[in-house]
Amino acid sequence: MISIKQINEEDIDLCYKLDSNTISLWTKKQWANEFKKEGTKIFGLLITNLIIGICVYQIIIDEAQINYFVVNKKFRKKGFGSYLMSYLIKKSEKLNLKKILLEVSQTNATAERFYSRFDFSTVGIRRNYYKDGSHALLKEKKLTTE
């Protein structure tokens, strides 16, 4: 059974382990800091009780910023990432947010294709942003709120 639930600080080790086995973006201390940021929610994508994906989602005034989005490598290209992203978009629309923002490495073609399927467009570039010297593409999805 697939579900999405908000996870909390006691799950730092799970977050860090999944991160370490996928994109290795943050240290354990950085994960701890994410749980303390105002307006930040961390969602886990679960199959039964196994966390297979994580999204760090921060609301700033009338926008959402996706600071982290990953699905375990074994579960990619099976619709799980789309399930999580659709959930985040619906949640953002219900909150009457105007847009969702994120950044992705220009070298991550798979993620680029994924985000474009949800109508994220590139609105800026942060040059030499990542450790490997690659640029960060700033992506935005405008929301239709009622």
N, C-alpha and C positions, 0 to 999 in steps of 0.2 A: 504494500500500500504506500502510495506517494503522499507526502504531506510537507507543509512548510510551517515552521514554528520559529518564534523569536527565541534566540539562545542568549545566555548570559555569561557573566564572568567565569562561572564554574566550568564552562566549556572551552576556556582558553587553550588547554592542551589539545583538544580535538581540532580547533581552528588552526593552531600552529602546526600540528601534524599534517593536516590536509594541505596547508600552504607549502610546507617543506617538501611534500611529495608532488607538488604541481608547479606553481610559478615562483615559489621562494621569494615572496615580496617583503614580508615583515618578520622581524625578530619577535620573540615572545613578549618582550617589553612593549614593542609597538602594538601588538595585539591587545595587551592590557590597557594601553592608552586609548585604543578605539572604543573599548567598552565604557570609558569615562567621558567621552565627548558628548556634549549637549546635543540633543536632537538626533543622535545616532542610534540606529537599531541594527542588530545583526540577526539575519535570518538564516536558518539552516534548512536545506532541502534534504528530506529523509526518505529512505525506503525502509519501511518498518521502523526500526530504531537506529539505523545506520545513517550518519550524516554523509551525504555524497556531494553536497554543494554548499557554498556559503556566499552570502552577499552582505556587504557592509553598506548601509543605506543611511544617508544623513539628510535631514530636512533643514534647509536654511531659508527662512522666510517663506517664499512661495515656490521654491525649487527643491528638487531632490538631487543629491549628488551620490552617484554610486562610486564608492571609494575602493571597492574590492568585489570581484565577481569571479567565481571559479566553480568548476564541476570536476570531480575526481576523474582522472584519465580513463579509467575502466568504464565509466558511464557516459562518456562523451558521444556525440552524434547519434543519440537515442531519444532526443526530445526533452531531456531533463533540464537543460539550460533554458530552452524555450519556455518550459513550464514555469521556471523561476522568474524569468524576465517578464512573462505575461502577468504573473502575480504582482510584480513590482509596478508595472504600468497601471494595472487596475487599481492598486492601492493608491498610487499617486493621483490618479484621476478622481477617486473618491475623496481625497483630501483637497481637491481643487487646486492642485499645484499646476504651475504654468509650463514647466519643462523638467526634463531629467538630463543631467549632465554626467559625463564620465570621461576618462582618458584611457587611451590604449597605445601601446607601442606601434609605431609605423611598421615594424618588422613582423607583427602578429597578424598575418593575413587571414587566418582562420577566425580570429576575434573580429576583425574588420568586417568580414562577410556576415558573421553572426549579427553584429549590431546593425548593419545596413538592412537586414531583413526586418528589423523593428523600426525602420525609418530614422535611425540616428544619422545625422549629417556632420561632417567635419566643419567646425567653426573657428578653429585656431590650431596653432602648433607651438609646443614648447620644445625648443631646439636643445639637443644633447641632454635630454632630461633623465634618461635612465643610465644606470651604471655602465652599460655597454656602449654608451654614446648615442644610442638611437633617440629619435625624437618621439615625443608624446603627441598624439593627435587628440585634440579636444573635441568631443562629440556631444551633440545635443539632440534631444527629441522634444519637439513641441507637443504639448498635450491639448486635447480638445476637452475642456471641462465645461460642465453645464451649470 
